Amino acid sequence: MGRMTRIAGVVDLATVMTNLSQQRPVFHSEADFQFALAQAVAAADSSIEVRLEVRQPAERAEYVDIVCQGPQRRTFIELKYATASWLGEDGRGEQFQLKNHAAYDLARRYFIHDVHRLERFTEAVPDADGVALMLTNEPGLWNPPTGRVTRDTNFRVHEGRTLTGHLAWGSGDTPRYDQNLTGTYAVNWHDYSELDGGRGLFRWLALPVGSAS
């Protein structure tokens, strides 16, 4: 698993994800995932206060998906749930019908943008760190590319990738979509759950920002 990523300086993220996968191996939506993860963190340690959709001090409205406040540290969590089509049950009889998000290049761009935002947020708050978290059943997100160069080449998050510095979107003719990362992030994916049917393998990726690891 590499270095341990802690939430609010108290709870190991990998342990939270393992426990959550046993209760909720799949989610209906990103909001469903967000709520369930917040519950799992709160259940893991009663000293952590968990809040959803917390606005940050800024000229324009910016919100963090989950804020976890521990006795000494605060962790901002931004999450993405990028799904491929899947229809089935979760093992307890609950039916799920996941849609195909298709635009996985945008999923990568928005995920990297989350990392960039977390760098800004954590820099502005003492004793704060962050985690950008993605859960998906789309193998194209964790498998290395095999085809031509695409506009999201610099934003790829496949296994073994390292992300740092200036990331240009496309040929550089749309600089407003570029991202500049001050940290260095090693991409390591982890299995979450495996359900019956095509695209039933779910995996997660967490990039800790600041001192979350």
Buried (B, 14 or more C-beta within 10 A) or exposed (E): EEEEBBBBBBBBBBBBBBEBBEEBBBBBEBEBBBBBBBBBBBBBBEEBBBEBEBEBEEEEEEEBBBBBBBEEBBBBBBBBBBBBBBEBBBEEEEEBEBEEBEEBBBBBBBBBBBBBBBBBBBEEBEBBBBBBBBBBBBEBBBEEEEEEEEBBBBBBBBEEBEBEEEBBBBEEEEEEBBBEBEBEBEBBBBEBBEBEEEBBBBBBBBBBBBBBB
